[in-house]
């Protein structure tokens, strides 16, 4: 590294080489990285991360070598937030004789405490390299040389602009305020175990549609092959989601009902269903149930239900899907009233209506059959994970089978060490995550199950990245950074 400095200027040049071995067999999900840490000031450290994706940053660029440049800043000093750096990057391919070819250069200014990103999705076609493998890929190794020219300028104190400092302070305040709100929400989870009902509204929709399907099958009678042809695929697609839901909703009455209905549908896919003549006695009830319209927005009901996250939410949530059984006139009258007695009356009517339908469809079936959590053999066991806000997850393991538990330990060396080494977690089969919130761990489970992240709030990305860093989930770290456009 070469350095030239004066009172207010600093120039640094650095050259590094990155090698991608087994290039022809590379996977796009595994980048190679090098790091540059030009020390513009002893009080501030910023590391620039150069990532080479031998098979593209995503499936869209699979036919190319991609490059990404990002920044990791630590120990920032807000006094110098307005300082500006100029960075120039030059990349080239090094051939078998050590000669640089296919030069490309990029330049971008860098401001301290702000993100820095350069994406080069189409640096060079893979086919160009593979067609000249003897020259460009000796021993199937791609060599990329990266040259950095870094120039930093620090404005004198009298000429500094503090606009950037104000903006950064505002963003810090915004983040802190949102974190307080987030903590308040987590406290609610902790107080009344409402995490058990986190996904309930989706399950209620499934309950509603499954009830409709079961009624149709039993009223008309259908062969098992016809039932499978129509419904097997959609129920199969739910299995992966249900595996996650069961980890924390196994004691939820909503999940119990959903599981019973799903189990009955799966049973009918094997046995078929004759015409159920007993349903004739409930003809008017079932006909009205089929005629119910999709859920309409009623703020009075929705707001009230949002506060009822204990057992009554089971019945109340169901009634949300049946309150349209009232006549249009009744609905208009209700929407113009705010009296709580009217709300309760509407809820009770819907609750009773749905209760009758459920009893009719599930008549004769043993409730304790579902969910099946007490019939595990010796090869099956659960790892209990408790989060910061008191939520309980039961992560399933089974010897010789790929389960949510096996995906957990495959993704995180930290969890793997807990269960392999003679640690307390191994003997107790319980892990307490003192610094991880319920929603963050749930999003992590969804990531290892489906390979995707979904954030409703921006600051959740930072929680997720901290989790991934602490528990060494490298793929999750990368995915979190991509959500921030940092990779």
N, C-alpha and C positions, 0 to 999 in steps of 0.2 A: 504494500500500500504506500503510495506517495502522497505527501501532504505539503501544502504551501499555505501559509497563513499571514495575515496582517492584523491590524487592530480590529477592523470590522468585517473582514473577509476571511473565508477559509475555503481552500480548494483541496479535494481529496480524489484520488483516482485509485481504483482497485480492480483487479481481474481475478475471476474464479472460473473454474471449469466444472461442469456437472455431467455425470455419466449415467446413462440409462442402459443397464445391462439387459440382455435377452429382449432386445427391442422388438423383434418380430412377434414375440409372445406377450407383449405388454397388454395390461388391462387399463382402460381409461380411468378407472377409479383409484389408481395408485400413482400419484405424482412423485417425482424426485425433487428435492429442494436444496437450495443453498441460501446462505444468510449473509447480508452485508450490514455492518454496524458502524457507519461513519460517525465518529464522535465530534459533532459540531460544537458541543459544549459539555463540560464535565458534569454539569448539573442536570443534564437531560440526555437520556438514552433512547434511541429509536432504531429498531432493527427492521430492515427491509427483507422481505421473504420472496425469493424467486422460485416459482414452482413450474416444473416442466411436466406437461401431461402428454405422454408418448402416444396416446390414442384419443386425444381430444378431451376438453373439459367436461363434455357431456356427449350423449349419444348423437346429438346434432352435428358435432364436429369430429366424429369418430375417424374420419379419413385424414385427419390432420394432426400434426404436433401443435399443441397449444401452450401458451405461456401466460402466467399471471404473476403480477408483482403487487404485493400488498405490504402493509406496515404494521408492526407491533410496537407500540410506544409504552415505555415504563418510566416511573420516577419523573413524571413531567413537572416542570416548573412553570406555573402560570404567569410568571413575570415576563416570559419570553414568548407568549402565545402568538404575538404578531410577527415573529421572525419568519423569514421565507428562505427556503432552500430551492436550488435548481438542480434537478437530477437528469442526467442523460444516460440512456442505456443502449448498449450495442451488443447484439447477439450474432453469433456465427456458428456454422457447423465446422468441426475440425475433422479433416479427412485422415486417411491412413498415413500420409506423409507429414502430418502436423500442419498442413496448410488450411487457413481459414477460408470458408466459402459460404455463399448465401447470406451475406451481411444484411442485417436490418437494424435500424436505430429508432429509438423513441425517447421523447423528452416530456417531462411534466413537472410543474412546480409543486413543492411540498410545503404545507403549512403545519406547524406543530399543533398537536392535539386534534387534528382533523384527519379523517381517513385518507389513504393514498391507494389508488388502484389503477393499474393498467392491465387490460385484457387484450391479448393477442391470440385470438381463437384460431386463426389460420396462418401460423408461422411458416409451415412448410408441409406439403403433402407427404403422407407416409409412403405413397407409391413412388415418389421421387427418390426417397432414401432407399427403399427396398429394391428398386430397379438398379441402383448403383451401390449395392450392398458391399461389394468388394472394396470400393473406395471410401464409402461414407459410413459403413457399419463393420469395421474390422472386428472379428470375433463376436459379431452381433451386438456390438456396443455403440450406442450413439453418444458422441461427445459434443456438448454445446458450450461454447465459451461466452461468458458474460462479462462485459467491461462497463464499469460504473464510473462516471465523472460526476462528482458531487461538489457543488459550490454553495456555501452558506453565507448569508449576509445578515448581520445583526444591526438593526437601526439604532442610532444613538438614543439615549433616554429622552432627549428633548424632542425628537422627531417621531417617537413611537405613536402608532395609532392603537387606541385601546378598544376600538370597535369589536375586534375579534374576541378580546377578553370578555366584553359584555355579552356577546353572543354565546360564548362557551359557558359563562356563568349562568345564563338563562337556561341553556340546555342541561346543565348540571342540576339546577333547581327543578326543572321539569322532571328529570329522571328521578330525583329524590322524592318529589311529591308523588309521582306515580308509584314508586316503590312503597311509600307509606300506604297508599290506597291498596296496593297489592297485598301488603301485610295485613291490612284490615280484612280483606277478603279471606285470607288464609286463617285468620282468627275465627271467622264464622265457621269455616270447615272444622276447626278444632273444637268449637263449642258444642255443636249439635250433630256431629258426624254426617253432615250433609254431603261429604264426598261420596258417600254410599249411593247417592242419587244423582251424581254428576251427569251421567249420560241418560237419565231417565226419559227425557222427552223423546229421544230417538227411539228408545225401546217401546214407549207408549204408541208411537206411530206403527212400529212393527206389530205390536199386540193388536192394534185396530185392524190392520190389513190381514193378519193371520186369522183373526176371528172371522172376518168376511170370507176368507178362503175356506176355512173349515166348515162354515155354515153351508156354503155352496156345494162342497163335496158331499156332506152328509144329507143334504136335502135331495140332491139328484142321484147320488150313488155313482161311484167311479171306480174303474179298475186301477190296480196299482201302477200299471205301465203308463196309463194316461196321467195319473197324478205326478209320476216322476217326470214325464215329458214336459209338463207345464211348470212345476214348482221346484224340481230338484236343484237346478243350477242356482237359483236365487237363494235357496237355503244353504247351499254349499258355500256360496260366497260370504255368508255371514259367519262361518265357523271361526275364521281368524279374528274377527272383531269380538266374537263371543268369548274366545279364549282370554282376551284382555279384560273384557267386562267382568268376567267371573272372578278375576283376581281380587277385585275390590268390591264387587256388588253381590257376592254370594249370599249375604244376609239380607239383601234388599227384597221386599215383597214384590216389587215391580219385576226384578230379574227372575224371581221364582215363577211368577205367572208367565212371563215370556218363555222361560225354559220349558214349562209344562206344555204350553201351546206348540212350541217348536217340536218337542218330543212326540206329541200326538201326530203332528203332520208327518214327521219322519216315519213313524209307525205305519201310517196309512200308505206311505210310498212302498211299503213291503206287503201289507195285507190287503190293500184296497178298502173300499167302504161300500157296504150295501146301503140302500135307501133307509134312512132312519125315520120310521113312521112316527116316532114320539115327537118329532119336531113339528108335526102337524098341529099339535095342541098349542104350540107357541107361535102359530103362523103370523098373527098380527104383530107380536113382539119382534120376530125376526125380520118381517117385511119392513117395519119401521127402521130397524137397525140398518138394513141394507140401503135405505133411502137417505141416510144421514149424509149431509154435505161435508166437504173438507172444513177444517177449522177456520173460523172467522176471527179476526182480531177484536178482542174485547178487553181494552186496557184495564178495566176494573178487575176482571177475573185474573188476567195475566199477572198484574202487579201483586194481587193478594197471594196467588200461588207461589210467586217467587220467594215469599217469606215463609212458606210452610214446607220446610225440608225435612220433615219427619214422616212417620207412617201415613198420616192423612194425605200426603202428596200422592201416594199410590192411587187412592180413590179419586182425589181431586184432579190429578193429571188425566185419568181416564175420562172423567166427566168433561174435560175440555174438548174431547173428540166427539161428544154426543150432545152438547148443548144446542146444536143446530136442529135438534129434533123438535124444538119449539117452533111455533108458527112464526111467519114473518112479522105479524103484528106484535106478538109477544116479544120477539127479539127487539123490535123498534122501541117498544115500551121499556124494555129492560135497559137498553142503551141510554135512555133518557133519565134513568134513575141512578142514584148513587147510594141508596139505602142498603146497608150491609145485609139486612134480612132478605132482600130480593136476591142478592148474590148467593147467600147460603141456600135459599130455596132452589135456585137454578142448579147449583152444584149438587144438592141432594137428589133432585129429580134425575139428573144425568147419572149420578153415582148408582142409584137404584136400577136404572134402566140397564146400564152396562153390567151390573152385578147379576141381573137375571139372565142376560145373554151368556155370560161366562159360565154360570151354573148349568145352563142348558147345554152348552157345547162340551163342557168337561164332566158332565154327569157320568158317574160310575167309574171315574179314573181316580186312582190313589194319588193324593197330593204329594206324599213323601217320596214318590218315585223320582222327583226332579227338584233341584239338580242333584246329580249323583256325586256327592263329595265324600261319602263315608265308606265307600267300597274299594278303597285303593289297596293294591297288593304291595308286597315288600319292595318291589322295584319302583314304586311311585312314592313321591314325597313332595312336600312344599317347603319353599324357603319363605319365611315371613319377613317382609320388608316394611318397616314403619318409618314414615316420613316426618319431617319437622313439625307438621301440623296435626300429627296423630292419626293420619290415614293408614290403614292396614292393607297391604297387598299380600296375597298368597300366590307365589310364583311356582308353577308346577314343574317338576322334574320327573323323568322316567328313564330308567336305564336302557341304553341302546336306541332311544328314540329322540328325534329332534323336537324339542318342546320350547316353550317360551323361556324356560329356565336355561336350557342349553344355549339358546341364542344370547341370553344375558351374559353368561360366563365367556362365551366366544368373543363377545364385543368388548368386554372390559377385563383387562388383566387384574384390576383391583378386586373385583368380585370373585374372579377365579382364585386368587390367592387366599381370599377369606375362606373359601370352601375346600381348598386343598391343604393348606398349611394348618398345623394344630392351633388354630385361633378360636376364640370364644364363639365366633359366628358359625364355625364348622360344627361345634358340639351342640350348640343351642338351635341351629338352623334358623337363626333370626339375625337380621341386620337392622340397626337403627341409623337412619340417615339424619343426623342432627342439623344439617345445613341444606337439605333438599325439600322443596315444597311438593305437595301432592300433584299439582298440575304438571310440574316439570318432570317428575318421575313417570307420570302417565304418558306424557309426550315422548319420553325416552322409550317406553315399552312399545308405543306405536311406531317409533322409528326402527327398532330392531325387528319388528314384525313386518312392516311394510316398506321400510327404506325411505320414508317421507317425513317431512316436518311441516307442521301447520301452526302458525302463531297468530293469535288474535291481537296481541299487543307487542309493540316493538321491543320494549324492555325485557320481554320474556326470552328473546334471543340471547341476551346477555346472561340471564340465569342459566339457560341451557348450555351456553359455551362454558361457563364456570363449572357446571356439573361434568361436562365432557372432559374438561381439562383435569379435574380432580380425580375422576375415575378412569382416566386414560382411554376414553372411547374415541379413537382417532377418526373414524368415519363420521361420528357425530360432530366432532370439532370442525371438520371440513364442511359438513352440511350447514352448521350454524354460521360459519364464516361466509358461506355462499349466500345465506339469507341476508347478511349484512353487506353483500357485494364486496366482501373482503377477499373472496377467492372465487 
